[in-house]
Amino acid sequence: MKRFFCTVWTAVFLSLLFVPAHAEIEAPQITSKSAVVMDAASGQILFEKAKDEKVYPASITKIVTVYLAAKNCDKSEKVTGSRAAIDSVPKDSSNIALDYGEVLTVEQACAAAMLMSANDAANALGEHVSGSNDEFVKLMNTTAQLFGANATHFANTNGLPDENHYTTAQDFAKITRGMVNDSKEFLRYFGMVNYTIPKTNKKAEPRNFVAKHRMMHMDKYKYLGVAGGKTGYTTQAEHTAVTYAKKDGKEIIVVVFGAKNLGVLYNETRDLLEYAYNGFTPVTVTAEEIGSREVDGKVISPVGKASFYLLNSYTKADLEYKFSDKNVIICDKQGNVLSTLSASVTEDTGAKSGGKILLKIGIGVLIALILFGLWSFKDRTRRKRKVRKMKRRRIMEEEQKETVKR
């Protein structure tokens, strides 16, 4: 029996000994139309499916509206429900039954838009920030451009169906990253789970809200580390979600578009978060490790160091580098861009000195040829003079002989 237990413990010990420190995890096979997983700190894309395909965001649009309100207003400012803000919202869409002339604070309206996905509150915020929703939409599009979302166009504050209201998974991840990194006040709204609007000038009873994103609170879909999120749905867009998680020193953004139902939406978001947190190893590559490279007679040298995430199945030996006179792009062996370093450019000193040597040799040869030509010319002239002198001497000798004979 002792021998049996010794054998078992030995087998267990050896199995643990040879387990890799970072096990390889396969990328999730998702059924949603498109998705992107992005590292919020660096912007590195860790997973993508149809990242550049045009999609409709639905109510996750409202995080842009809330961000701009948080960015431009004090939370205590008063927001008044107008007829235009209220009447433009279909009665069967998400709303908080905002009344004409009802006064909320910016904080209350932001909470209503974020947690309850209230279209009327989103419209009221747009009017408060820019004077009209048309002007506010212009601000939304300008903001998207500033965050690098060049394939996105907003047409309203709330995400209600409109052919001119669209984005891509990559663009919306960029927008979310920009907002998360820019505004702590936005993060406060993004991470709200519960909120209560007390009675107002038009409502005698308080209104209690709970976040619709079920991964944020005690629910079967809860995911430890989720610090913000928003969901959306229209028939055209199907289910959409943006999720922000923060744990183990890593901040991750997951956007999912076109999920068939809520179960698919949350399960695939969870799978993507698991992949981001467990499938990658942090790596730092220095300029010295990369080294310099000659390109078109120029020496390209990377500057500084790059930190990024690398699949557990890869090592630094699998990295590839693309050199240009502007930067050095770091890729994995599949060609996925991981990071970029700036580059310094110098002339190839070897080629330059070699060219100088050749030039000097050429000049030397030319001078030698010129000198040789001059010497040859002088030599020929000297010989000709000698020949003429000898001829004259012979003539003179012959003339003297003739004179003697006479």
C-alpha positions as CSV (number, residue, x, y, z in Angstrom):
1,M,0.0,0.0,0.0
2,K,2.8,2.4,0.9
3,R,4.4,1.6,-2.5
4,F,1.1,2.4,-4.2
5,F,0.8,5.8,-2.5
6,C,4.4,6.6,-3.2
7,T,3.8,5.9,-6.9
8,V,0.7,8.1,-7.0
9,W,2.4,11.0,-5.3
10,T,5.4,10.7,-7.6
11,A,3.1,10.8,-10.6
12,V,1.3,13.8,-9.3
13,F,4.6,15.6,-8.5
14,L,6.0,14.9,-12.0
15,S,2.8,16.0,-13.7
16,L,2.9,19.3,-11.8
17,L,6.6,19.7,-12.5
18,F,6.1,19.5,-16.3
19,V,2.9,21.7,-16.5
20,P,3.9,24.8,-18.5
21,A,3.9,28.1,-16.6
22,H,1.5,29.6,-19.2
23,A,-0.7,27.0,-20.8
24,E,-1.9,27.7,-24.3
25,I,-5.6,28.6,-24.6
26,E,-7.4,28.4,-27.9
27,A,-9.2,31.5,-29.1
28,P,-13.0,31.3,-28.5
29,Q,-15.2,30.4,-31.5
30,I,-17.9,33.0,-31.2
31,T,-21.2,33.1,-33.2
32,S,-21.9,36.9,-32.7
33,K,-21.5,39.0,-35.9
34,S,-18.4,40.8,-34.8
35,A,-16.2,41.4,-31.8
36,V,-13.0,43.0,-30.6
37,V,-11.0,42.4,-27.4
38,M,-8.6,45.3,-26.7
39,D,-6.1,46.1,-24.0
40,A,-7.2,49.4,-22.6
41,A,-3.7,50.6,-21.7
42,S,-2.0,50.1,-25.1
43,G,-4.8,49.7,-27.6
44,Q,-3.4,46.3,-28.6
45,I,-6.1,44.0,-30.1
46,L,-6.0,40.6,-28.5
47,F,-8.9,39.1,-30.4
48,E,-11.0,40.2,-33.4
49,K,-13.8,38.8,-35.5
50,A,-15.0,41.0,-38.5
51,K,-13.5,44.0,-36.7
52,D,-14.0,46.4,-39.7
53,E,-17.5,45.2,-40.7
54,K,-20.2,47.9,-40.5
55,V,-22.6,47.2,-37.6
56,Y,-25.4,49.1,-35.7
57,P,-24.5,49.8,-32.1
58,A,-28.0,50.3,-30.7
59,S,-28.1,51.6,-27.1
60,I,-24.4,51.2,-26.4
61,T,-24.3,54.6,-28.3
62,K,-25.4,56.1,-25.0
63,I,-22.0,55.7,-23.4
64,V,-20.8,58.4,-25.8
65,T,-23.7,60.7,-24.8
66,V,-22.9,60.2,-21.1
67,Y,-19.2,60.7,-21.6
68,L,-19.8,64.1,-23.3
69,A,-22.2,65.2,-20.6
70,A,-19.7,64.2,-17.9
71,K,-16.9,65.9,-19.8
72,N,-18.7,69.2,-20.4
73,C,-21.0,69.6,-17.4
74,D,-21.0,69.6,-13.7
75,K,-23.1,66.8,-12.2
76,S,-25.3,69.2,-10.3
77,E,-26.4,71.2,-13.4
78,K,-30.1,71.1,-14.2
79,V,-31.5,69.3,-17.2
80,T,-35.0,70.0,-18.3
81,G,-37.1,67.6,-20.4
82,S,-38.3,69.4,-23.6
83,R,-41.1,68.4,-26.0
84,A,-38.5,67.7,-28.7
85,A,-36.4,65.5,-26.4
86,I,-39.5,63.5,-25.3
87,D,-41.7,63.4,-28.4
88,S,-38.9,62.1,-30.6
89,V,-38.7,58.9,-28.5
90,P,-41.1,56.0,-29.4
91,K,-43.3,55.2,-26.4
92,D,-42.4,51.5,-26.6
93,S,-38.7,52.1,-26.5
94,S,-36.6,52.4,-23.3
95,N,-37.4,55.5,-21.3
96,I,-38.0,56.8,-17.8
97,A,-41.3,58.6,-18.7
98,L,-39.7,62.0,-18.5
99,D,-42.3,64.7,-18.4
100,Y,-42.4,68.0,-20.2
101,G,-40.6,70.5,-18.0
102,E,-39.3,67.9,-15.6
103,V,-36.0,68.9,-14.1
104,L,-33.2,66.4,-13.4
105,T,-29.6,66.9,-12.5
106,V,-26.9,65.9,-15.0
107,E,-26.0,63.0,-12.7
108,Q,-29.6,61.8,-12.6
109,A,-30.0,62.0,-16.4
110,C,-26.6,60.2,-17.0
111,A,-27.6,57.4,-14.6
112,A,-31.0,57.0,-16.4
113,A,-29.3,56.8,-19.8
114,M,-26.6,54.4,-18.6
115,L,-28.5,52.1,-16.3
116,M,-32.0,52.2,-17.7
117,S,-30.9,53.0,-21.3
118,A,-33.4,55.9,-21.2
119,N,-33.7,57.4,-24.7
120,D,-35.6,60.5,-23.4
121,A,-32.8,61.2,-20.8
122,A,-30.2,60.8,-23.5
123,N,-32.0,63.4,-25.7
124,A,-32.3,65.8,-22.8
125,L,-28.6,65.5,-22.1
126,G,-27.8,66.2,-25.8
127,E,-29.9,69.4,-25.7
128,H,-28.4,70.5,-22.4
129,V,-24.8,70.1,-23.7
130,S,-25.1,71.6,-27.2
131,G,-28.4,73.4,-27.3
132,S,-29.9,70.9,-29.8
133,N,-29.5,67.2,-30.6
134,D,-28.4,68.1,-34.1
135,E,-25.4,70.1,-32.7
136,F,-24.8,67.4,-30.1
137,V,-24.5,64.7,-32.8
138,K,-21.9,66.8,-34.5
139,L,-19.9,66.8,-31.3
140,M,-20.3,63.0,-31.0
141,N,-18.9,62.5,-34.5
142,T,-16.0,64.9,-33.8
143,T,-15.2,62.9,-30.7
144,A,-15.3,59.6,-32.5
145,Q,-12.8,61.0,-35.0
146,L,-10.5,62.2,-32.2
147,F,-10.4,58.7,-30.8
148,G,-9.5,57.3,-34.3
149,A,-12.9,55.8,-35.1
150,N,-12.9,56.8,-38.8
151,A,-15.6,54.3,-39.9
152,T,-18.2,55.5,-37.4
153,H,-21.1,57.9,-37.9
154,F,-23.7,58.8,-35.3
155,A,-27.1,60.2,-36.2
156,N,-28.7,60.4,-32.7
157,T,-27.9,60.5,-29.0
158,N,-29.4,57.1,-28.1
159,G,-28.9,54.5,-30.8
160,L,-32.4,54.2,-32.1
161,P,-32.4,52.7,-35.6
162,D,-31.1,54.9,-38.4
163,E,-29.2,53.9,-41.6
164,N,-26.7,56.7,-40.9
165,H,-26.0,55.5,-37.4
166,Y,-23.2,52.9,-37.5
167,T,-19.8,51.8,-36.3
168,T,-17.4,48.8,-36.4
169,A,-16.2,46.6,-33.5
170,Q,-12.7,48.0,-33.8
171,D,-14.0,51.6,-33.8
172,F,-16.2,51.2,-30.8
173,A,-13.3,49.6,-28.9
174,K,-11.2,52.6,-29.7
175,I,-14.0,55.0,-28.6
176,T,-14.4,53.1,-25.3
177,R,-10.7,53.1,-24.7
178,G,-10.5,56.8,-25.3
179,M,-13.3,57.6,-22.9
180,V,-12.1,55.2,-20.2
181,N,-8.6,56.6,-20.2
182,D,-9.8,60.3,-20.3
183,S,-12.5,60.7,-17.7
184,K,-12.9,59.4,-14.2
185,E,-16.4,60.9,-14.0
186,F,-17.4,58.9,-17.0
187,L,-16.0,55.7,-15.4
188,R,-18.2,56.5,-12.4
189,Y,-21.3,56.3,-14.5
190,F,-20.0,53.4,-16.6
191,G,-19.6,51.3,-13.4
192,M,-22.8,52.2,-11.7
193,V,-24.9,49.2,-10.6
194,N,-27.7,50.9,-8.7
195,Y,-29.1,54.5,-8.6
196,T,-32.2,56.2,-7.3
197,I,-33.7,59.5,-8.6
198,P,-35.7,61.0,-5.8
199,K,-39.0,62.8,-6.4
200,T,-38.8,65.7,-8.8
201,N,-40.9,68.7,-9.7
202,K,-43.1,66.3,-11.9
203,K,-42.8,63.0,-10.1
204,A,-43.9,62.3,-6.5
205,E,-42.3,58.9,-6.2
206,P,-38.5,58.1,-6.5
207,R,-37.3,56.0,-9.4
208,N,-34.9,53.1,-8.7
209,F,-32.6,51.8,-11.4
210,V,-30.5,48.7,-11.7
211,A,-27.8,48.2,-14.4
212,K,-29.1,46.2,-17.4
213,H,-25.6,44.8,-18.0
214,R,-25.9,41.6,-15.9
215,M,-22.2,40.8,-15.6
216,M,-21.9,43.8,-13.3
217,H,-24.0,42.6,-10.4
218,M,-25.0,39.5,-8.5
219,D,-26.4,37.4,-11.3
220,K,-25.6,34.1,-12.9
221,Y,-23.6,36.0,-15.6
222,K,-21.5,38.0,-13.1
223,Y,-17.8,38.1,-14.0
224,L,-15.3,39.1,-11.3
225,G,-13.5,42.2,-12.4
226,V,-16.1,43.8,-14.6
227,A,-16.0,47.5,-13.8
228,G,-18.3,49.0,-16.4
229,G,-20.6,48.1,-19.2
230,K,-23.6,48.8,-21.3
231,T,-25.9,46.6,-23.4
232,G,-28.2,47.4,-26.3
233,Y,-30.8,45.8,-28.6
234,T,-32.7,46.6,-31.7
235,T,-34.2,44.2,-34.2
236,Q,-31.7,45.4,-36.8
237,A,-28.6,45.4,-34.5
238,E,-29.6,42.4,-32.4
239,H,-27.9,42.2,-29.0
240,T,-24.8,44.4,-28.5
241,A,-22.6,45.0,-25.5
242,V,-19.5,46.9,-24.4
243,T,-17.7,45.6,-21.3
244,Y,-14.8,47.0,-19.3
245,A,-12.9,44.7,-16.9
246,K,-10.1,45.5,-14.5
247,K,-8.2,42.9,-12.6
248,D,-4.7,41.3,-12.2
249,G,-3.2,44.6,-13.3
250,K,-4.8,44.4,-16.8
251,E,-7.7,46.5,-18.2
252,I,-9.6,44.8,-20.9
253,I,-12.4,46.1,-23.2
254,V,-14.7,43.7,-25.0
255,V,-17.2,44.8,-27.6
256,V,-19.7,42.3,-29.1
257,F,-22.2,43.0,-31.9
258,G,-25.0,40.9,-33.4
259,A,-25.5,38.3,-30.7
260,K,-28.7,36.2,-31.2
261,N,-29.8,36.4,-27.6
262,L,-28.7,37.5,-24.1
263,G,-27.3,34.1,-23.3
264,V,-25.0,34.2,-26.3
265,L,-24.1,37.8,-25.6
266,Y,-23.0,37.2,-22.0
267,N,-21.4,33.8,-22.5
268,E,-19.3,35.0,-25.4
269,T,-18.3,38.1,-23.6
270,R,-17.2,35.9,-20.7
271,D,-15.3,33.6,-23.0
272,L,-13.5,36.6,-24.5
273,L,-12.6,37.9,-21.1
274,E,-11.2,34.5,-20.0
275,Y,-9.2,34.4,-23.2
276,A,-7.8,37.9,-22.6
277,Y,-6.9,37.2,-19.0
278,N,-5.5,33.7,-19.3
279,G,-4.2,33.3,-22.9
280,F,-1.5,36.0,-22.9
281,T,1.8,36.7,-21.3
282,P,3.1,40.3,-20.8
283,V,6.4,40.8,-22.8
284,T,8.8,43.7,-23.0
285,V,11.2,44.1,-26.0
286,T,14.0,46.6,-25.9
287,A,15.6,48.4,-28.9
288,E,18.9,46.6,-28.0
289,E,17.2,43.2,-28.4
290,I,15.8,44.2,-31.8
291,G,19.0,45.8,-33.1
292,S,19.4,47.9,-36.2
293,R,18.9,47.1,-39.9
294,E,20.0,48.6,-43.1
295,V,17.2,49.6,-45.5
296,D,17.9,51.3,-48.8
297,G,21.3,52.5,-47.7
298,K,20.0,53.8,-44.4
299,V,20.5,52.3,-40.9
300,I,17.1,52.1,-39.1
301,S,17.4,51.8,-35.3
302,P,14.4,51.4,-33.0
303,V,14.2,53.7,-30.0
304,G,13.1,52.8,-26.4
305,K,11.2,49.7,-25.5
306,A,7.7,48.2,-26.2
307,S,5.5,46.3,-23.7
308,F,2.6,44.2,-25.0
309,Y,0.9,40.9,-24.6
310,L,2.0,37.7,-26.4
311,L,0.0,34.5,-26.8
312,N,1.2,31.9,-24.3
313,S,2.2,29.6,-27.2
314,Y,4.7,32.2,-28.6
315,T,8.1,33.4,-27.4
316,K,10.2,36.3,-28.3
317,A,11.9,34.2,-30.9
318,D,8.5,34.1,-32.8
319,L,8.5,37.9,-33.1
320,E,9.0,39.6,-36.5
321,Y,10.0,43.2,-37.1
322,K,9.1,45.5,-40.0
323,F,11.5,48.4,-40.4
324,S,10.8,51.7,-42.1
325,D,12.3,55.2,-41.8
326,K,9.5,56.2,-39.5
327,N,9.1,53.3,-37.1
328,V,9.7,49.6,-36.3
329,I,6.5,47.5,-36.2
330,I,6.5,44.4,-34.0
331,C,4.4,41.5,-35.2
332,D,3.8,37.9,-34.2
333,K,4.5,35.2,-36.7
334,Q,1.0,35.4,-38.0
335,G,1.5,39.0,-38.9
336,N,-0.7,40.5,-36.1
337,V,0.6,43.9,-35.1
338,L,1.6,43.9,-31.4
339,S,3.3,47.2,-30.9
340,T,5.3,50.0,-32.6
341,L,8.5,51.7,-31.7
342,S,9.7,55.0,-33.2
343,A,12.9,54.8,-35.2
344,S,16.0,56.9,-35.7
345,V,17.6,57.0,-39.2
346,T,21.3,57.5,-40.1
347,E,23.2,57.1,-43.3
348,D,25.0,53.8,-43.8
349,T,28.5,54.9,-42.7
350,G,30.0,51.8,-44.3
351,A,28.6,52.5,-47.6
352,K,29.4,56.2,-47.2
353,S,33.0,55.6,-46.3
354,G,33.3,53.0,-49.1
355,G,32.0,55.6,-51.5
356,K,34.5,58.1,-50.3
357,I,37.3,55.6,-50.8
358,L,36.2,54.8,-54.3
359,L,36.0,58.5,-55.1
360,K,39.5,59.1,-53.8
361,I,40.8,56.1,-55.9
362,G,39.0,57.5,-59.0
363,I,40.5,60.9,-58.4
364,G,44.0,59.4,-57.9
365,V,43.7,57.4,-61.1
366,L,42.6,60.5,-63.0
367,I,45.5,62.5,-61.7
368,A,47.9,59.7,-62.5
369,L,46.6,59.5,-66.1
370,I,47.0,63.3,-66.4
371,L,50.5,63.2,-65.1
372,F,51.4,60.2,-67.3
373,G,49.9,62.1,-70.3
374,L,52.0,65.2,-69.5
375,W,55.1,63.1,-69.0
376,S,54.5,61.3,-72.3
377,F,54.0,64.6,-74.1
378,K,57.2,66.0,-72.7
379,D,59.1,62.8,-73.5
380,R,57.9,62.8,-77.1
381,T,58.8,66.5,-77.5
382,R,62.3,65.9,-76.0
383,R,62.8,63.0,-78.4
384,K,61.7,65.0,-81.4
385,R,64.1,67.8,-80.4
386,K,66.9,65.3,-80.1
387,V,66.2,63.9,-83.5
388,R,66.1,67.3,-85.1
389,K,69.4,68.2,-83.4
390,M,71.1,65.1,-84.7
391,K,69.8,65.8,-88.2
392,R,71.2,69.3,-88.1
393,R,74.6,68.0,-86.8
394,R,74.8,65.5,-89.7
395,I,74.0,68.2,-92.2
396,M,76.6,70.4,-90.8
397,E,79.2,67.6,-90.8
398,E,78.4,66.8,-94.5
399,E,78.7,70.5,-95.4
400,Q,82.1,70.7,-93.7
401,K,83.3,67.6,-95.6
402,E,82.3,69.2,-98.9
403,T,84.2,72.4,-98.0
404,V,87.4,70.5,-97.3
405,K,87.2,68.6,-100.6
406,R,87.0,71.9,-102.5
